[in-house]
């Protein structure tokens, strides 16, 4: 999605206090065998709009149900959790009237032992995993490593045998909530002016050119819509082959459901499974997210740290080898995406990504990289001072 000027693979920690900087994250630099490798220059994520580092998240678990009824990602109540999540995640109003046949097939899809999954059943499975707060990344209807990891996290959370393939016990656990099972996976959505008439830009290659941009916006309207609905761009287009994507037009989209609203007091970044596990204060696994964390060349830190700062829409300061600095403006295509959650260990954090399709398929320079929507959902519930463990 974007490419910074190629730089050295040597990494130097700034060692600056998070009082002065929100934290450092290393920018993507080069492709290696279709994977993106972070490395080289110094980059610092800074606060362009606000920092929530003094707010402790509290929540009423009755604020939201995983089941939606015409409105997705709308948290009821006035708790800090509700206010934060409603601020960070777009409310989606949808309908199920006159759904295309393909959408109806997905919504009614089921699975039995011995059945081969097709794209319809796989999309339904991805949705169920997401709605149980085990993120699959961008929904695309294909069974891949992120879907498998989400299933395994769900199995762990429910005391099931951890498997590489779907089994009847897992399917039964996923579908035992009749209301959730009946929730529509694909829905109709009427495009608004706010969806279509957005600021877009062409993301240049070099950091200096990026720094001259007004913002690191989406490059296309399709890219923005895909992130809004947590779906791959190719699947969005496939579901709407004749769409002009104009204001007032009704398109078929994935229904993201509702986010986790339970406060998170501890997360574990597992380098082996490439998954971020989120726990409440009782040690119960409440959510999991596919992640990119570290690499052989640029490993993540070890041990346990804490959340020091939380920033929505950060700037990013890129430091070249010659010491010159370029401040990249906020936006979803910023190297750290739309979120920076800085750790007590300077230069490390949890952040978003300008390329959700590459999550778990790239290396990082030690930080924990999530899709923008997962990072926003986590930002709304993770507590200041929460424990961050690298495993």
N, C-alpha and C positions, 0 to 999 in steps of 0.2 A: 504494500500500500504506500510505503514511503521508503526513501533510501537516503541515509546520511552519507556524507563524504567518508570514504574508507580511511580508517585510522588505525593506529597501533593497537595490538591486543593487550598491551600492558595496562593494568588498572591501578589507579592511585586513589586511595580513599582521601577525602578532603579532611576528615578529622575535625570538622568545624562543628560547633555546638548547634543543636537543633533550635536553639533560641534565635540564632541568626539566620539559619536556613531551615526550610521544611524537610530537607533530606536530599540525598543524592540517588539518582537512578541512572544507569548507563544506557545510552541510546543504541538502537539497532544500527548495525553498520554494514553487514554484508551477508549475502546468501551463500550457503554451503550445502550442496546437494538438496536443493529445494527447501532447506530449512534456514531460518534467519538466526544469526548469531549476534548477540550483544557483545560489545567489547570496546576498549580503547580509551576514549576520552572521558573527561569528567562531565557529569551532567547533574544539575541541581534542580529539583522541583521546588518551586516557591509559590506562595499564596498570592493569587491575583484578585481574589474576591473576599474570601473569609476563611477563618480557621475555627473549627469546632472543638479545639483541644481541651476546653474547660468544661464541656458538657458531659455529664454521665448519662448514659442512655437508660431510661426506665421504660417499662412497657406493661400494658394490660393484655394478657394473652387472649382476651375476648375481643380485642380490637379488630381482628380480621380472621376470616375462614379461608382455607385453601380453595373453597368453592366460590366461583364468581357467578353473578347473575346479571349479565348485560354490562357489567363494568369490571374491568381488570385493573389491578395495581392501584386500588383506592383503599387506603387504610382508614377505618373509622376511629373516632375518638380524638382526644387532644393531648395524648401522651407525647413525650419527646420522640419516641419511636415513630408514632403516627405522623407527627409534623415533619420529621426528617425524611421518612420514606416518601411521603406525598410531595415533598419538595424535589427530591432527587429523581424519582421514577415517574414517567408520564402516565396519567390516568387514561385508560383506553375504554371507550364506549363502543360496544359491538352489538350486532344482531345475528340471529340465525335464520331469518326468513329468506326463503328462496336461495338457499345455499347451492352452489354448483354440485353436480353429482360427485365429483372427485372429493370435495370436502365432506359430503355426506358419507362416503365410503370410509374416509379416515375416522370420522366421528363414531361410526358404528363398528369399527374394526375390533376384533377380539383375537385371542390366541389360545390354542390348545396344544398339549404335549404332542410333539411329533410334527407340528405344522411348520412349514418354512415361512419365515417372515418376508413379506413384501414391503414396499415403501409405505403402504397404508398402515400396516400393523406396526412398523418401526417408528413411524411418526407418532402413533398413539403411545407407544412405549416410551419414546423420548419425552412426550408431554407428561405422562404419569410420573416419570422420574423427576422431572422439573417441579411438578406440583407437590411432590414429597420433599422438596428442597434439596434434591441431589442433581446439581446442574450438569447438563450435557453439552454446554457451549451453544453454538448456533444450531437450531433445529434444521435438519436437512433431509430427514427421512432415510438416512443411511446409517447402518450400524458400524461404528468406528470405535477407536480407543476411548474417546471421551464418554460415549454412551456406556461402554463396558465398565469404565471406572465409576460412573454414576450408579450403575446397577450394583456394583460391588460395595459401594458406600451405603446404599440402601440396605443391602443384605447385612452388612455389619451392624447398622443401626437397629435392625429388627431381629437380630440373633439367628440369622439364616446362614446356611453354608455358603461360603464365598465361591462363586463359580465364574468361568469365562463365558458361559452361554446361559441364556434364559432357561429356567426350569419352572415346573408347575408351582412349586412352593413360592417362588419369587413372584410369579404372575398373580397368584391368589392373594398374596400380601399387598401387592400394588393395587389390586382391584376390589378389595374387601369393603372399601367405603363406596357405597352405591351412588351417593351424590357426586363424589369426585369422579367416579367412573363415567357418569352421565354428562359430566361437564364437556362442552364442545371444545375440540382441539383446534379446528379451523373454523373461523367465523368471518362474517362480513363486517367491513369497516369503511365508513365514508370518509374520504380524504378531506381534510380541512385546509384552509389557507396557511395555517401554521405548519402543516405537514409539507406542503409543496413549495411555498415561497420562502424558502430558507436561504441563508447565506451559504454559498458553496465557493470552493476555491480549488485551484490546481496546486498540489503540494510539490514544490520544487525539490531538487536533489540535495542541495547544500544547506548547511545550517545557517549561513549568513543570509541566504535567500529566504529561508523559512522565517528568520527573525524579522523580515520586512513585511510579513503578512499581517493583516489586521487580526486574523484569528486562524487557528488551524482547524478550519471547518471541515465538514464532509465534502468529498469531491463531487458527489452526485446526490440527487434526491433519493435514488434507489438505495444508496449506502445508508442514508439517514433512516429510511423506512425499515430497512433490514435490522438495524440496531434497535429501533423502537420496538419491534415485534420479536426480537431474539431469534431471528431466522436468517438462513444464508441468503445472499443476494440471488443466487441461482435458483433456489427453491421458490423464493418470492416471485421471480419472473415466470417460473414454470407454472405456478398456481394462477398466474394472471397473464396468459400469453397474448391477449389482445388489449391489455390495459394501456392507456395513455398516461396514467398517473397524473391526472388533472384534478384540480379542486372540484369537489362535489361528486367525484366518481367513487363508486363502491368497489372495493377490491377484497379478495380473500387473503386472510392473514392468519398467522398462528396466534393463539390466545395464551399470553404468558402466565395467566393465573395470578396469584397473589404471592408476595415475597414472604420470607421468614420474618416474623416480628418478635421473636424471642431474643432478648439481649444476649450478646456474645461476649463472654469474659475470657475466652481462651481459644486460640487457633493453633493448629499444627500444620506446618508446611511439610508434607511428606515428599522427599525428593524421588523416592522409588516409584510411588504411584502417581506422582505429578498431580497431587490433589491437595487442596486446602480444606482441612476439616475444622468446622466451627462448633464450639461447645458452650453450653450455658454454665451458670455458676454451680450447678449440681453435677457437672461432668457429663451431661447428656448431649450426644451428637445431634445438633439441630439443623445443620446444613453442610453441604460439601460443594466445592467448586473446582472445576478443572483448572489447572494452573501450569505456568512455566516457572520453574524455580531453579536457578543455578545452572552450571554446566561443568564439564571436566576442566576446561581452561579457566573459567571464572566461577568458582564454587560459591554457594551462598554461605553465610556465616553458620557457625554451630551454636548450640546452646539455646538458652531462653532469654528473651528480651521482652520489652513492653511497648505498647502503643503510646507514642509521645505527642503526635500531632495528627490532625485529620483535616484535609484540605479538599474542597470541591473546586474543580476547574483550576488547577495549578498552572503557573508558568513553568518553563523549563530552561535552565541556564546551561548551555553547552559550552564547554571549554576545550578549545582545540589544542593540538600539540605545542603550538607556539605560545600558548597562554592567552590568546585572544578569546573573548567571551561573546556569545550570541544568546540573547534572551528570546526563546521561542514562546509565542503567545499561547493562551489557553485554547482548548478545543478538543473534540474527540479524536483528532489525528495528531495531537501532541504526543511525543514519545512515551509519556506516562498516562496517556488517555485523559479521562475526565476526573480521576481521583488520585490523591496521594495520601497514604496512611503511613506516616513516618515512624520509624522505630527508635527506641532509646539508643540503639547502636547507630552512630552517625553513618550516613550514606546508604542506608538500607530501608526498604519500605515495601508496602503492599500497594499496587497501583493498577490502573486500567491499561488498555492496549488499543492502538489504532487499527489492529488487525485481528479481530476475534477468531477468524478461521485458523489462525496459526497457534492458538493457545494449545499447549502440550505438544506442539510440533516444531518448537523452536527452543533455543537456549537463551538464558538470561545471564546477566552479570551479577547474580546473587539476589536480586529482588524477587518478589512474588508477584507475578503478572497474571491478571484476570481479564475476562471480557469487561468492557465498560459497564454493562448492566449488572454483572455480578459484583463488580467493585462498588457501584452505587448502592446496591442492596446491602452489601456488607457495611459500607460507610454509615448507613442509617441505623445499624444496630450494634456495631462493635463499641465497646466501652473504652473510654480513655483509661489508660493503664492496663488494658487487657494484655494477657500473656501471649506472646508469639514464640512458638517453639519450632525450631528447625530439626527435622528428623531425618 
